[in-house]
Amino acid sequence: MKWMSLALVVLALAAADVLAQDVYLKIPADRPTKNPLEGNAEAITAGMGAYRVRCADCHGMDARGIRGPDITQVWARGRTDPALFSTVRNGVPNTEMPAHPAPRTSDLDIWRILAYLKTIAPATAEGPSPGNAGVGENLFATNCVACHRVGDRGGHLGPDLSRIGVARARAAMAKQIRGNMADVRTGFQPVTLTTPNGQEIRGVKKNEDLFSVQVMDTRERIQGYLREDMKSVNDEKKSVMPVFGPDKLTDAQLDDLLAYLESLKGNDAAAPAADKR
Amino acid sequence: MRRWCVRGALVVLGAAALVATVAAQGAPPPLVSAQELLDGLKADGSRWLMFGGNYTNQRHSPLTQITPANVSRLVPQWVFQTDTPGRFESTPLVRDNVLYVTGPLNVAWAIDARTGREIWRYKRELPPTGSLTACCGLVNRGFGVLGDRLFMTTLDAHLLALDMKTGAVVWDATLEDFSQGYAATIAPLVVKDKVIVGVAGGEYGIRGFIDAYDAKTGKRAWRFYTIPGPGERGNDTWAGDSWQRGGASIWVTGAYDPELNLAYYGIGNPGPDYHSESRKGDNLYSDSLVALDVDTGTLRWHYQFTPHDLHDWDATQVPILADLTIAGQPRKVVMLANRNGFFYTLDRTNGKLIVGKPYVVTTWAKEIGSDGRPVILPGYVPDEKGSLTCPDVTGATNFWPPSYDPSQHLFFVNAREVCATYYAWKQEYVPGERYTGGAGQRATGPDMRAFGALRAIDPATGERRWEFQYISPSTAGVLTTASGLVFSGDAEGNFLALDSHAGKLLWRFQMGSALHGTSPITYMLDGRQQILVPAGGTLTAWALGDVPRVPSTR
């Protein structure tokens, strides 16, 4: 009996070895507990291409996040290979992250992408933020809350930041606050409409077509306008978000604000803020 | 009990009398003859019997009731909704006031053209989730028709004949095993007594083919492999055994010239799509136009637009036939606005190039040489790092049908101005799995404006006559009419009517979904010209509200 078990183990190990060597072997029906393609050079190459084409629009070429979250920290934060596989396969409900069903996306495709992602993800998590989250929350209340929402508090002109702590790396948030990000998220592009009598309507663009534009103006009024009714409709180059340079926000204050933002991890994390109303 | 028997007997007697009456009148003649297919779109507007309206694929109607002056008075007559997920990419057919249309997910309908009410509905069960390999949407591009039968391809790579009166299956032919990567979405081309179709699967390592089936029996009459086998001419344009899984699928309906007895088909991309080393050589007949004898399937000539394609620029665009005068000479031509960015006018008797001019920004080739081959510029081979090239993967245009107005000699196409970064890597072939060896990603950024335009092109010169720009690329087909109208749509769901002479916008309506991959059709119904618009999962019929109905009571 014992020798038989041993033989089975040897066989299994041999099979695992073959699997690791051959990217193109069918993945077993039972989902592996570890990415069978991790470290496989060919899989990483294929995964890189697939990542760039299918993930980079939202997560960035460097996976540091654009519209979608920074995903270089996923393993460092304790997510497992099968959990990440499920996230890619099934998407994240109520977010922009879509499901990637078979047959368009095979199991192999997903493992390849994860194999590549692993090569650009640091093994350890970023250290704790040096700032003071409590001080940061006050800074947020003074400077940001008019436009950004956390939980059920704040404005609507800018993106909701209730989950920003899991969605963005600290460095990316710092860049955004300092005004060094070129990209403006879809739905928040600045636009200025000029009426025939010269009045200006400033806001962010929610949608548009050849004949109309739908905006939220700076008073948070949502409204659609026909282009033909306007003297002009101009897309602005600069984001509606003000630039917070060191003159407005010292490096130490930035650290405090970042510490607060990093603590925002969804509805549960936002609850204390809601209690303070 | 006895009374019941008597009543039953009376019912039987009644039914017998009805049968006797029908028999005495004789069965009505078949709805569509081969001659009617040859006649194509008639001035009485009574029919639309094939994908492109007629065998030339011109999608140009002789109807003139709706004009540039009155098009703004169009009002909706009814809306049909599929109540099925997915959208129409299909060209509906119309005969005797009934519409016949295929939809997504192997579903099809007969619809009362007067009211939009369903007459029958056909649904073929899909294979279990995950087993289908159709790469790009579970769609269908329309019926073919002959006699009292409709012909429809299926996602699981079958060809069906349906009874026009009931939607019942008359015969069912298997094109290929769908589990090996084959699928079918093409609208059949019916010529004489044959039904001509092709298979999709160019991203799954198939070997493509065009088949003809006997319309009566469903028996295969001939097969033309779009990749030559060993010993056949052109097989040496594929390194090693790469021909076995080279793709070259066919999913856009061809054109037919009855005088030359030739059918013209645009052939799909070679596979794997992006990886050069996997299939050295020209890779015939991928990315080519082929002219086949419709009786035998014999190749008469071919013209390859993109030899050794590395950008998924398949030639599955709609070929259009016309007779032109070029340099004082009458020419029988076939025209194709290609995914690779060039517009081509070829002599359809022999496949020789007459015009080959870019109609969007193209960076990969300097020009089309006098030998008919593109003069390729260096630096546009996809690799692991990525190479920026125009046009993008979706291409300068794609499968959405263009239109041609023979009175103005103008070709109308929805063109795309988009560039992409192309990646490539080596990929082993696994049967039934996606086999692309790379991918393309649309280029974005401040200098990379992506937009679309409806363009009117003179096929004698390749020059642009006019354009109408959209804010983003459109995937809508085009319909033109003899009254000087162009109907099309943008990606944001606007259905548009323009003046075909100058490209001026005349009228628009927000449909709620784009006319993706399809165009409106037009026909007469009770004295009023109808414009039928497929958009998303809806069909909407439009007519002039102030033209009185003259009901036909035949």
Interface residues (C-beta under 8 A of the other chain):
Chain A: V23 Y24 K26 E42 T45 A46 M48 G49 A50 R52 V53 R54 A56 D57 P101 A102 P103 R104 S106 L108 D109 A182 E208 D209 L210 F211
Chain B: T129 G130 S131 L132 T133 C135 E384 G386 T421 Y423 A424 W425 K426 Q427 E428 V430 E433 R434 G438 A439 G440 Q441 T444 P446 Y470 I471 D490 E492 G493 N494 R508 Q510
